[in-house]
Amino acid sequence: MKNQSWIVDRASTGTYDPRCFRLIEDPIPSAPDGKIVVQTLLMSLDPTNLNWLKLDPQLQAIPFGIGDPMIGVSIGVVLESRAPAHTVGDVVTGMWGWRRFDVVDPLLVRPAKAATEMSFEQQLAIFSHVGRAAAGGMTLIGEVKPTDAVLVSGAAGATGSLAAQIAKAQGCRVVGIAGGPDKCEFLLDELKLDGAIDYKQENIREAVHRHFPGGVDLFFDNVGGEGIDAVLTNMAIGCRIVLCGAMSQYDISDNSHLYGVQNLPLLIFRSARLQGFVADFGPRNHVVDNLLEDLTQRGQLVARTHVVDGFENVPDALALLLNGKNRGKLLAQVSFETIPG
C-alpha cells in the first residue's frame, strides 16, 4: 500500500479554494525511536483548519507551511510503536497530519474508546477538542450559573450546539443564533432551547434586545463580527463574553475587511469581561471530560454528525463549513479497516 497526504500547496487568502491542497503519495513511514505510526480512520474537519490555512504561525496550533501536510484531530489505530506507552492495535485520538498513515508523537494523542463502546463519530463529536471547547468554555471560562441568561452564536454548529445544551443542563435560559429556518428549528425542537435568532432573516442587535430584556449574562461566541457588538450593547452587569471562535472572519481576504468591534468601552461600564481560550485546560481537562461523560450518560447531550466518505474528498468537504451545508459535526471517513502491523 501507498501512503497519501494532503499537502498545503499555497496559503488561503480570501475565499477558500480546495486547490490550496495537493495530494501526494509516498511510502508508509516507519516509526523512529519514541514515536508511533498511526493509520487514520476518521478525521475531524473544523473551522480552525480554514484559519490555519492562512499560514500565520500565530494562528496555528502547530506551525506548518507550504509543503507540509495540514494537521487536525483524528482517530486512528497504532500500526507500529517504538514508544513504551503504546502497542500495535491501540486506538488513539489526537492531532496529526492529514495523512492515511503518519508518524505521531505520543504526547499528542490519548486513548480512544473502542468502537463497540462508543462510535468513533460520537467520540470526535463530543469527547474531543469539540466537547472540551464547549464544556470548558462554558464552565471554566464562562463560569456559567443556573440563573444566567445565555446566548450562543453558531448554536447549530458542532461546538455551539454542545455549549448550548451544557448551559441548558445547568438550568439556564438559553437562546441560540443560527442561519436559516431549518437550523433554528433544530435549536428549538431538538436542542430544546428557549429561543432562536436567524441571523439571515433578523437584525441581530434588535433580536438580542428582544430576547434579553434584562441583558445577556453569558455570551458564548463561535462567530465573531456583528454578534459581539449586539451583545456589548445589551449586557447585564458582570456579563461574560467567551470567545471560542471567529468563523465569520476566517474567509476574509485581508485585515482591512475584518469586522471592527465598536462598543468595547461598554465592558467598563457593565463590569464585564471578554476572554478567549483554546480547548486545552491542562490539569483541568479531566473536569471537563467528566462533565461531558456525565451529561452524555444522563441523555442531556446530543450531537449530529455529517460524515463525508473518502480521503480524496477532504479538501472539497472543508468548504461545507463555509456554505452552511454541513448538518452536524463534519467528519471524513478515511478507512474502515486496518492493515496488518
Sequence and secondary structure as in RCSB ss.txt:
>XXXX:A:sequence
MKNQSWIVDRASTGTYDPRCFRLIEDPIPSAPDGKIVVQTLLMSLDPTNLNWLKLDPQLQAIPFGIGDPMIGVSI
GVVLESRAPAHTVGDVVTGMWGWRRFDVVDPLLVRPAKAATEMSFEQQLAIFSHVGRAAAGGMTLIGEVKPTDAV
LVSGAAGATGSLAAQIAKAQGCRVVGIAGGPDKCEFLLDELKLDGAIDYKQENIREAVHRHFPGGVDLFFDNVGG
EGIDAVLTNMAIGCRIVLCGAMSQYDISDNSHLYGVQNLPLLIFRSARLQGFVADFGPRNHVVDNLLEDLTQRGQ
LVARTHVVDGFENVPDALALLLNGKNRGKLLAQVSFETIPG
>XXXX:A:secstr
 EEEEEEE S   SS  GGGEEEEEEE     TT EEEEEEEEE  HHHHHHTT  GGG SS   TTSB EEEEE
EEEEEE STT  TT EEEEEEESBSEEEE GGGEEE   TTTS HHHHHHTSSHHHHHHHHIIIIIT   TT EE
EETTTTSHHHHHHHHHHHHTT EEEEEESSHHHHHIIIIIS  SEEEETTTS HHHHHHHH TT EEEEEESS T
HHHHHHHTTEEEEEEEEE   GGGTT SSGGGS     TTHHHHTT EEEE  S  GGGHHHHHHHHHHHHHTT 
    EEEEE GGGHHHHHTHHHHT   SEEEEE  SS    
